Amino acid sequence: MSIEATQVTRFFGSAPAVQRLSLSAPSGAITGLVGPNGAGKTTLLLMLAALLRPDTGTIKVAGLDPVTQPRQVHQAVGWMPDAFGTWDSLTCTEILLTFAAAQGLDDVTARERTADMLTLVHLDDMARTPARVLSRGQKQRLGLARALVHAPRVLLLDEPAAGMDPRSRADLRGILRDLAGQGATVLVSSHVLGELEEMVDGVVFMSRGRAVVPPGAGPADEAAAALGQDAEEPGAESGAGTAAAGGVVPVRPTPLRTSWRMRALNPERLAAWARAGTPPGAVLDPDGSVHLEVPDDAAAARILRQAVEDGVEVVSFAPVTGALEAAYLAMEEERA
Ligand SMILES: Nc1ncnc2c1ncn2[C@@H]1O[C@H](COP(=O)(O)OP(=O)(O)OP(=O)(O)O)[C@@H](O)[C@H]1O
């Protein structure tokens, strides 16, 4: 696991913003961080980025300790805050060059990375534009470029899509997926659950400063196995359980299982196909459609081809969204 927090607590005055929180997030995947306002998400991200010290507990980010190795953590981590404060009189290029230099990149590499990152976030046209001229969404994109300029192994993003237009949001999803594909660890907080659902491999829920597994949304054995995890008790809180060895069990991301819905010109034919057990696990809906658990796009393509070959005249086959929101609302209800 590339991010490990164990029994982390941070107070502001006498109020705990994060308390006895234990979680882990793997490399090569995008993990969502979800929770209501004030749950402690930003406080946690700041501690992971070595920008805020925990009062107690231990943190490891890419094997580094943010308390004792803050400089190394800053180099390993790309941090994108929810509001990116820029130096208004500097141009986009100057801002990125400044951050690249602060990260220790040599001049040539800094210029290359700056140009590449501006292209990546489609701000080439504004390379020489002062930051004060940028719109909110453009500032967010510059914030993403800044977070990536030193090619970090771990990416921490706080509400990254806020203010971005649909094209930029789609680009963001693609960029994060590419980075995870290259082995980076990506942890992203967002309140836009439908969008997060399309972006992440798994989710950690936070409530009142703790990491929690929502009831009924605990990883099923097979989904957990697919991610190389053990299934966990739904409703478990970080710090609440102890491993056999006596250590604290961190909350791991709950894998998002994608349900797809298929409709056909002839619902009876579709129903017969589903009842015949091809593919396994299909559930008939009273409206004549069929629900299927589909692990990935390649499986979806296989199922669709099979259906057509079996004579089902498919008119639509698409993911059903809203599972993350349902899990979130169930968690909130449980904890009210
Ligand atoms: N600098 C600070 N001084 C005092 N209290 C703070 C500070 N930063 C955060 N808090 C408090 O800590 C708690 C957690 O805040 P945090 O910003 O981490 O939550 P969040 O989950 O990111 O919320 P949101 O979804 O609204 O961004 C809140 O009660 C907040 O008021």
The ligand as an ORCA input file, in Angstrom:
! r2SCAN-3c Opt
* xyz 0 1
  N      -7.270     25.639     10.308
  C      -8.313     25.216     11.029
  N      -8.601     25.770     12.230
  C      -9.639     25.325     12.980
  N     -10.478     24.342     12.604
  C     -10.246     23.765     11.419
  C      -9.164     24.163     10.566
  N      -9.178     23.404      9.460
  C     -10.227     22.566      9.605
  N     -10.873     22.783     10.770
  C     -12.033     22.041     11.272
  O     -11.759     20.660     11.153
  C     -12.894     19.949     10.726
  C     -12.569     19.181      9.462
  O     -12.355     20.114      8.400
  P     -11.900     19.662      6.938
  O     -11.698     20.904      6.151
  O     -10.778     18.728      7.058
  O     -13.201     18.877      6.448
  P     -13.596     18.404      4.965
  O     -14.067     17.005      5.099
  O     -12.483     18.676      4.029
  O     -14.833     19.354      4.654
  P     -15.399     19.899      3.226
  O     -16.066     18.735      2.586
  O     -16.386     20.947      3.652
  O     -14.241     20.445      2.463
  C     -14.012     20.969     10.549
  O     -14.816     20.971     11.714
  C     -13.262     22.277     10.430
  O     -14.018     23.342     10.942
*
